Amino acid sequence: MKIFTTEKIKEVDKLTTERQHITSFELMEQAALQAFLWLVHHFHDKKKVFHFFCGVGNNGGDGLAIARMLKQNYYDVHVYVVPFSKKLSPDFESNLERLKECNLKYEIINEDADFPDIAENNIVVDAIFGIGLSREMDEWIQQIVQKINYHQSFKVSIDIPSGLFLNRKTSIAIQSDVVLTFQIPKLSFYIPDNEQFINEIVILPIDLDEKAIDSIPTNYYYTDLNEIKKRYKPISKFSHKGTQGHVLLIGGCYGKIGAMVLASQAALRSGCGLATVYTPKCGYEILQTASPEAMVITDENFHKITKIAFDFEPKAIGIGMGIGQDYETVKAFHSFVNSNTIPLIIDADALNILSEHEDWLKLLPKSSILTPHPRELERLIGSWTDDFEKIEKVRAFAKEHHLVVLIKGAYTLIIDEKNVFVNSSGNQALATGGSGDVLSGMIASFRAQGYQAVDAALLGVYFHGRTADIAMNDMGYEAFIASDIIKYLGKVFLELKT
């Protein structure tokens, strides 16, 4: 699913009206109808009171149309117009006129007006500003936003929380419980800086022209189940362990062998035919007991990895999980990357080693996958002032070094030399030790099975997050641990077949 800028969203709207032979007002009605249906489905009680705050642009027009539909269905609706400009959009004016059809009156909210009384069990619908906001809101409108945020009522934003920018950091906006956005997701919804403004996102289909969407280029994508199904390759009935890919996982040190247990089990549960673990001698009995399906090669050292040597050619290698940063381990890592040509998935301390030796980045095979958490990422690319700058710095870093880089988080971003992909799955249950080791094992497994680097990353990240979504029905957030990711992988594979 494509993510567009403001200009490109407007272009899609224009092409839709032209190709479907409808007016912009009729397109607005389609959007309003979908939002109305969602509201009715979630708020059955017609004693609920709705308070609509509508600007004077097209977002306000959406709000007026939804308010009219609710009123026509006997809901208690109050409308407040926020005149942020003297210029009214034509579709807003048309919808303002149509309020007369259902005898729905409105009030003007401006600098001098009293703010309305809103009870805690009321519903506030925010339709002040849409995607076109390009400058800070006037101070008096910021005060209205602050008053809306102050109230404990349930808040629904239409298309985007008013005050939120699509392409830069936001200081103040409506703090929405739900955002009902129209068909095209927005990048600003999925970055940590905007967490306080968005609790839940609902993407509503409004019948935008699919050919128009396909024809407009972008470098930003939202990865949902449909996208994963396009990239997933079912296993042939004639497959065997030799054709399903052999993955090598290198890591572990004394006290951190569990990382390799998790990574190896995750790799095998993700579909690779064979998995071998290279680890210090202290990990041998642990791995042979905990992961009997995996093969084990040990370093000559008991406590740590000091030399990386193996006599076969795996299809992909995952390295760094629990490996530590001992001097001899760092030397072994350098010697390995200096001669290796096999696709790499690099995690944990291997990333920290690279951040201390930036010139080693040029030794990595093209399309190697880096999976840093935020602190590891900062060590690699330096600090950033906001999430938009962070994304651009990672894009430049990935392009310079020909890599695929993950920005792990609530919505993990997968960035290659050209594109940014926003993952749709997952929740806060994944904030648990070992989940990163599991993810690296999964991505390495998909890479070994023959997936291109970006596809392996997309599948690994989506599957990883989806296990936590499915598990929530059984255990909630707090009880979920890294090994549960592995436990639920099979259910994600089954979803792909429905």
C-alpha positions in Angstrom: 0.0 0.0 0.0 1.5 3.3 -1.1 2.1 6.3 1.3 1.8 9.7 -0.5 2.7 13.3 0.2 -0.1 15.9 0.4 0.4 16.9 -3.2 0.2 13.3 -4.4 -2.9 12.6 -2.4 -4.6 15.6 -4.0 -3.5 14.3 -7.4 -5.1 10.9 -6.6 -8.3 12.7 -5.6 -8.3 14.7 -8.9 -7.7 11.7 -11.1 -10.4 9.8 -9.2 -13.0 12.4 -9.9 -12.0 12.6 -13.6 -11.9 8.9 -14.2 -15.0 8.0 -12.3 -16.9 11.1 -13.7 -17.9 12.3 -10.2 -17.5 15.7 -8.6 -15.2 16.5 -5.7 -18.3 16.9 -3.6 -19.5 13.4 -4.5 -16.0 12.0 -3.5 -16.4 13.8 -0.2 -19.7 12.1 0.3 -18.1 8.7 -0.3 -15.5 9.5 2.3 -18.0 10.9 4.8 -20.3 7.8 4.4 -17.4 5.4 5.3 -16.6 7.5 8.4 -20.3 7.7 9.3 -20.7 3.9 9.0 -17.7 3.4 11.3 -19.0 5.7 13.9 -22.5 4.1 13.8 -20.9 0.7 14.1 -18.9 1.7 17.2 -21.4 3.9 18.9 -24.8 2.2 18.8 -26.4 4.2 21.6 -28.3 7.1 20.0 -28.2 8.9 23.3 -24.5 9.6 22.6 -23.7 13.2 22.0 -21.4 14.2 19.1 -19.5 17.5 19.0 -18.0 18.3 15.6 -15.3 20.9 15.3 -15.0 21.8 11.6 -12.6 24.0 9.8 -13.5 25.9 6.6 -11.5 23.7 4.2 -12.3 20.3 2.7 -11.5 18.5 6.0 -14.3 20.7 7.6 -16.5 19.7 4.7 -15.9 16.0 5.5 -16.9 16.8 9.1 -20.1 18.6 8.1 -21.2 15.7 5.9 -20.6 13.2 8.6 -22.5 15.3 11.1 -25.4 15.6 8.7 -25.6 11.8 8.2 -25.6 11.2 12.0 -28.3 13.8 12.5 -30.4 12.3 9.8 -30.1 9.0 11.7 -31.4 10.6 14.9 -28.1 11.1 16.8 -27.6 14.2 19.0 -25.1 16.3 17.0 -23.6 19.7 17.7 -21.5 21.5 15.1 -18.9 24.2 15.7 -17.2 26.0 12.8 -13.6 27.1 13.3 -13.0 29.9 10.7 -9.2 29.7 10.4 -9.5 31.6 7.1 -11.9 34.0 5.4 -11.7 31.8 2.3 -14.1 28.8 2.4 -13.6 25.8 0.2 -16.5 25.3 -2.2 -17.3 21.8 -0.9 -17.3 23.1 2.7 -19.8 25.8 1.7 -22.0 23.2 -0.1 -22.0 21.0 3.0 -22.8 23.9 5.3 -25.8 24.7 3.1 -27.0 21.1 3.3 -27.1 21.2 7.1 -30.5 22.8 6.6 -31.9 19.5 5.2 -31.9 18.0 8.7 -32.4 21.3 10.6 -28.8 21.1 12.0 -27.6 24.4 13.3 -24.0 25.4 13.9 -22.1 27.8 16.0 -19.0 29.8 15.2 -16.0 29.2 17.4 -13.4 32.0 17.3 -11.1 34.0 19.5 -14.0 35.6 21.4 -16.4 32.7 21.6 -17.1 30.6 24.7 -15.9 27.1 24.4 -18.8 24.6 24.5 -19.6 22.3 27.4 -18.5 18.8 26.6 -19.3 15.9 29.0 -16.8 13.1 29.5 -19.1 10.5 27.8 -19.5 12.7 24.7 -17.8 12.1 21.4 -15.6 14.9 19.9 -15.0 14.7 16.2 -12.0 16.7 15.0 -12.3 18.0 11.4 -10.5 21.4 11.7 -7.4 20.9 9.5 -6.7 18.1 7.0 -3.5 17.1 5.2 -2.9 20.5 3.7 -1.7 22.2 6.9 1.7 23.7 6.1 2.3 26.2 8.9 1.8 26.4 12.6 -1.8 27.0 13.7 -2.7 30.5 14.9 -2.5 30.9 18.6 -6.2 31.1 19.2 -6.7 27.9 17.3 -4.0 26.2 19.3 -6.0 27.2 22.4 -9.0 25.5 21.0 -6.9 22.4 20.3 -5.6 22.5 23.9 -9.2 22.8 25.3 -10.3 19.8 23.2 -7.3 17.8 24.5 -8.1 18.8 28.0 -11.5 17.2 27.9 -11.7 13.5 28.8 -14.2 12.7 26.0 -13.5 10.2 23.3 -11.8 12.0 20.3 -12.1 11.0 16.7 -10.0 12.7 14.0 -11.1 12.7 10.4 -8.3 11.8 8.0 -5.6 13.3 10.3 -5.4 14.9 13.8 -5.7 18.6 13.3 -2.3 20.3 13.7 -0.3 17.2 12.6 2.1 17.8 9.7 2.8 15.1 7.1 6.4 15.9 6.6 7.9 17.5 9.7 7.8 17.5 13.4 4.6 18.6 15.1 4.5 20.5 18.4 0.7 20.6 19.1 -2.2 18.7 17.6 -5.4 17.0 18.6 -4.7 14.0 20.8 -6.9 11.4 19.0 -8.2 8.2 20.4 -9.0 7.1 16.8 -8.0 8.5 13.4 -10.3 7.6 10.6 -8.0 8.1 7.6 -9.1 7.8 4.0 -7.6 4.9 2.1 -4.0 6.2 1.9 -1.9 5.9 5.1 0.3 8.8 6.1 3.9 8.5 7.2 3.5 10.8 10.2 1.1 8.3 11.8 3.9 5.8 12.3 6.7 7.7 13.9 7.5 7.8 17.7 7.5 11.6 17.8 3.7 11.6 17.1 2.8 8.9 19.6 0.9 11.4 21.8 -1.4 12.4 19.0 -2.6 9.0 17.8 -3.8 6.0 19.7 -5.5 4.0 16.9 -5.5 4.2 13.1 -8.4 3.0 11.0 -7.8 3.1 7.2 -11.2 3.5 5.5 -11.6 2.5 1.8 -13.4 5.3 -0.2 -13.1 3.9 -3.7 -10.2 6.0 -4.9 -9.2 5.1 -8.4 -6.7 2.2 -8.2 -5.1 2.9 -11.5 -4.5 6.5 -10.4 -2.8 5.2 -7.2 -0.7 2.8 -9.3 0.4 5.5 -11.7 1.8 7.9 -9.1 5.3 7.0 -8.0 6.4 7.0 -4.3 9.3 5.8 -2.2 7.1 5.1 0.8 5.0 2.0 1.4 2.8 0.5 4.2 3.2 -3.2 4.5 0.0 -5.1 5.4 -1.1 -8.7 5.0 -2.0 -8.2 1.3 1.5 -7.0 0.6 3.1 -9.9 2.5 0.9 -12.4 0.5 2.3 -10.9 -2.7 5.9 -11.5 -1.6 5.5 -14.9 0.1 6.5 -17.9 -1.9 4.7 -21.2 -0.9 6.9 -24.2 -0.4 6.9 -26.7 -3.3 5.6 -30.2 -2.6 8.9 -31.5 -3.9 11.0 -29.4 -1.5 13.4 -31.0 0.9 15.8 -29.8 3.5 18.5 -29.3 0.9 16.4 -27.0 -1.2 14.9 -24.9 1.7 18.2 -23.2 2.5 20.9 -23.6 5.0 21.4 -20.7 7.5 24.4 -20.1 9.7 24.0 -18.2 12.9 27.2 -16.8 14.6 27.1 -15.5 18.1 26.8 -16.1 21.8 29.3 -15.8 24.6 29.3 -17.0 28.2 26.0 -16.1 29.8 24.4 -15.2 26.5 23.9 -18.5 24.7 20.2 -18.1 25.0 20.4 -15.6 22.2 21.5 -18.3 19.9 18.9 -20.8 21.2 16.2 -18.2 20.3 17.7 -17.3 16.9 18.2 -20.9 15.8 14.7 -22.0 16.8 13.2 -18.9 15.1 15.2 -19.6 11.9 13.9 -23.2 11.8 10.3 -22.2 12.5 10.5 -19.7 9.7 11.0 -22.4 7.1 14.7 -22.9 6.3 15.8 -26.5 5.7 18.9 -26.5 7.8 20.4 -24.3 10.6 23.9 -24.4 12.0 25.0 -22.4 15.0 28.6 -21.2 15.5 29.2 -20.4 19.1 31.8 -20.7 22.0 32.3 -24.2 23.5 30.2 -23.2 26.5 27.2 -23.2 24.3 27.5 -26.7 22.9 25.5 -28.7 25.4 22.9 -25.9 25.8 22.2 -25.7 22.1 22.3 -29.4 21.5 19.7 -29.8 24.3 17.5 -26.7 23.7 17.6 -26.8 19.9 18.1 -30.4 18.8 17.1 -29.6 15.2 20.1 -27.3 14.8 23.6 -28.3 14.2 26.4 -26.8 16.3 30.0 -25.8 15.5 32.1 -24.5 18.4 34.9 -22.0 18.6 38.2 -23.2 20.1 37.5 -20.9 23.1 35.2 -21.8 25.9 33.8 -18.4 26.8 33.8 -16.3 23.6 34.3 -16.4 19.8 37.9 -15.9 18.8 37.9 -17.3 15.3 35.1 -17.9 12.8 35.8 -20.9 10.6 33.4 -23.4 8.9 33.7 -25.8 6.0 30.4 -25.4 4.2 28.6 -22.6 2.2 25.4 -21.4 3.8 22.8 -19.4 1.9 22.7 -16.7 4.5 24.5 -15.8 7.7 23.1 -14.1 10.8 25.8 -12.7 13.1 26.0 -10.7 16.3 23.4 -12.1 18.7 24.9 -12.3 22.1 28.4 -12.2 20.6 29.9 -9.6 22.9 32.7 -7.1 22.2 35.8 -8.8 23.6 39.0 -7.7 21.8 39.5 -11.2 20.3 35.9 -11.4 19.2 36.3 -8.0 17.4 39.4 -9.3 15.6 37.5 -12.5 14.6 34.6 -10.4 13.3 36.9 -8.3 11.2 38.7 -11.2 9.7 35.4 -12.8 8.9 33.8 -9.8 7.1 37.1 -9.1 5.3 36.7 -12.5 3.4 33.0 -13.2 3.5 30.8 -12.8 0.4 27.7 -14.6 1.7 24.6 -12.4 2.5 24.6 -11.1 6.0 22.1 -10.2 8.7 23.9 -8.2 11.3 22.5 -7.6 14.8 23.4 -6.6 18.4 27.1 -6.3 19.3 28.1 -6.9 15.7 26.4 -3.6 14.9 28.2 -1.9 17.8 31.5 -3.2 16.5 30.8 -1.7 13.1 29.9 1.6 14.7 33.4 1.6 16.2 35.0 0.7 12.9 33.1 2.6 10.2 35.6 1.7 7.5 34.6 -2.0 7.9 31.1 -1.1 6.4 32.6 -1.2 3.0 33.6 -4.9 3.6 29.9 -6.0 3.9 28.3 -7.8 0.9 25.8 -5.6 -0.9 22.2 -5.8 0.5 23.4 -7.0 3.9 20.6 -6.4 6.4 21.2 -4.4 9.6 18.7 -4.7 12.5 19.6 -2.1 15.1 17.5 -0.9 18.0 17.4 2.9 18.5 20.7 3.1 20.6 22.5 0.9 18.1 21.2 2.9 15.2 22.4 6.2 16.8 25.9 4.7 17.2 25.9 3.9 13.5 24.5 7.1 12.0 24.8 9.7 14.7 22.0 11.6 16.5 19.0 13.2 15.0 16.7 16.1 15.9 13.4 14.4 15.0 12.1 11.2 13.4 11.9 12.7 9.9 15.6 13.6 10.0 16.3 10.1 11.4 14.6 8.5 8.4 16.5 10.7 5.9 19.8 9.9 7.6 19.1 6.1 7.4 18.1 6.4 3.8 21.4 8.2 3.0 23.3 5.6 5.1 21.6 2.7 3.3 22.2 4.2 -0.1 25.9 5.0 0.6 26.7 1.5 1.9 24.2 -0.5 -0.3 22.4 -1.9 2.7 18.9 -2.7 4.0 18.4 -1.1 7.5 15.7 -1.6 10.0 14.5 1.1 12.4 13.0 -1.1 15.0 10.0 0.3 17.0 6.2 0.2 17.3 6.1 0.5 13.5 9.4 -0.9 12.3 10.7 0.8 9.2 12.6 -1.2 6.6 14.8 1.0 4.4 16.8 0.0 1.4 18.7 2.1 -1.1 15.5 3.5 -2.6 12.4 2.9 -0.5 10.9 3.1 3.0 8.5 0.4 4.1 6.3 0.8 7.3 5.4 -2.4 8.9 1.8 -2.8 10.0 2.0 -5.6 12.6 3.1 -5.8 16.2 2.4 -4.2 19.6 4.1 -3.4 22.8 4.3 -7.1 23.9 7.5 -7.3 21.7 9.3 -5.0 24.2 10.9 -8.0 25.8 14.5 -9.3 26.0 15.4 -11.7 23.2 12.8 -10.6 20.7 15.5 -9.0 18.6 17.5 -12.3 18.5 14.3 -14.1 17.3 13.8 -11.5 14.6 17.4 -11.9 13.3 17.0 -15.6 13.1 13.7 -15.2 11.2 15.1 -12.8 8.6 18.2 -14.9 8.2 16.0 -17.9 7.5 13.9 -16.1 4.8 17.2 -14.9 3.2 18.5 -18.4 3.2 15.3 -19.6 1.5 16.1 -17.4 -1.5 14.2 -14.2 -0.8 15.7 -10.9 -1.8 17.1 -8.9 1.1 14.2 -6.4 1.3 11.6 -9.2 1.0 13.3 -11.3 3.7 13.3 -8.2 6.0 9.7 -7.4 5.2 8.5 -11.0 5.9 10.6 -11.3 9.0 9.4 -8.1 10.5 5.7 -8.7 9.6 5.7 -12.3 10.9 7.5 -11.1 14.1 4.9 -8.5 14.9 1.9 -10.6 13.8 2.7 -13.3 16.4 2.3 -10.7 19.1 -1.0 -9.5 17.7 -2.4 -13.1 17.6 -1.1 -13.9 21.1 -2.8 -11.0 22.7 -6.1 -13.0 22.8 -4.3 -15.6 24.9 -2.0 -13.7 27.3 -2.1 -9.9 27.0 1.1 -7.8 26.7 3.0 -8.4 29.9 3.2 -12.2 29.9 4.5 -12.4 26.3 8.1 -13.4 26.0 10.5 -13.9 23.1 10.0 -17.6 22.8 6.3 -17.0 22.4 7.1 -15.3 19.1 8.5 -18.7 17.9 5.5 -20.5 19.4 3.0 -18.5 17.3 4.8 -18.4 14.0 2.8 -21.3 12.6 -0.4 -19.4 13.0 1.0 -16.5 10.9 1.9 -18.9 8.1 -1.7 -20.3 8.3 -3.1 -16.7 7.9 -1.3 -16.5 4.5 -3.3 -19.4 3.2 -6.7 -17.8 3.9 
